[in-house]
Amino acid sequence: MTVTVNVSEAKAHLSHLIDQAIRGEDIIITRAGKPLVKVSALVPEAVTIRPLGFLRGQGKIPQDIKAGFDAEIDTMFGST
């Protein structure tokens, strides 16, 4: 459904018009009876949900990943 309002009415009821646009209505703002602006809700970009483990097997973690950092790790976490 399309709602048509003049500029002064749009100023007075902007919050309500935004709510209508979010619900899917198109709002046409006019001046002196001539359409100037169309207000409609933005459609959020589709979000792709990736399953856990989607990169499994794509990389390798070396066995000696903390080699050379043992003393620093022990200091940071209080290991003795």
C-alpha positions as CSV (number, residue, x, y, z in Angstrom):
1,M,0.0,0.0,0.0
2,T,1.2,3.5,-0.7
3,V,0.6,6.4,1.6
4,T,0.8,10.0,0.3
5,V,1.5,12.9,2.6
6,N,2.5,16.5,2.2
7,V,5.8,17.9,3.6
8,S,4.3,19.6,6.6
9,E,2.4,16.4,7.5
10,A,5.5,14.3,7.1
11,K,7.4,16.6,9.4
12,A,4.7,16.3,12.1
13,H,4.4,12.5,11.8
14,L,7.9,11.4,10.7
15,S,8.2,8.7,13.4
16,H,4.8,7.2,12.5
17,L,5.7,7.3,8.8
18,I,9.0,5.5,9.5
19,D,7.1,2.7,11.3
20,Q,4.7,2.4,8.4
21,A,7.7,2.1,6.0
22,I,9.2,-0.6,8.2
23,R,6.0,-2.5,7.9
24,G,6.3,-2.5,4.2
25,E,4.3,0.5,3.1
26,D,5.7,3.0,0.6
27,I,5.4,6.7,1.7
28,I,5.3,9.4,-1.0
29,I,6.0,12.9,0.2
30,T,4.5,15.7,-1.9
31,R,4.8,19.5,-2.1
32,A,2.0,21.4,-3.7
33,G,0.5,18.1,-4.8
34,K,3.5,17.0,-6.7
35,P,5.4,13.9,-5.6
36,L,8.9,14.6,-4.4
37,V,10.3,11.7,-2.4
38,K,9.5,8.1,-1.8
39,V,10.3,6.6,1.6
40,S,10.7,2.9,1.9
41,A,12.4,0.6,4.4
42,L,15.9,-0.7,3.6
43,V,16.2,-4.4,3.1
44,P,19.1,-5.8,5.2
45,E,21.8,-7.8,3.3
46,A,21.4,-11.5,3.4
47,V,23.6,-13.0,6.0
48,T,25.2,-16.3,5.2
49,I,25.5,-18.6,8.2
50,R,28.5,-20.8,7.9
51,P,28.4,-24.1,9.8
52,L,31.1,-24.9,12.3
53,G,34.1,-26.6,10.8
54,F,33.5,-25.3,7.3
55,L,37.3,-24.8,6.9
56,R,38.2,-28.2,8.3
57,G,41.2,-29.7,6.5
58,Q,42.0,-26.4,4.7
59,G,45.0,-25.5,6.8
60,K,47.6,-27.1,9.1
61,I,48.8,-26.2,12.6
62,P,52.4,-27.1,13.2
63,Q,53.1,-29.5,16.0
64,D,55.7,-27.1,17.5
65,I,53.3,-24.1,17.4
66,K,54.4,-22.9,20.8
67,A,58.1,-23.6,20.4
68,G,60.2,-20.7,21.5
69,F,57.3,-19.2,23.4
70,D,57.3,-21.7,26.4
71,A,59.0,-19.3,28.8
72,E,56.7,-16.4,27.8
73,I,53.6,-18.5,28.1
74,D,54.7,-19.8,31.5
75,T,55.3,-16.2,32.7
76,M,51.9,-15.0,31.4
77,F,49.9,-17.8,32.9
78,G,52.0,-18.5,36.0
79,S,52.9,-22.1,35.0
80,T,56.0,-23.5,36.7
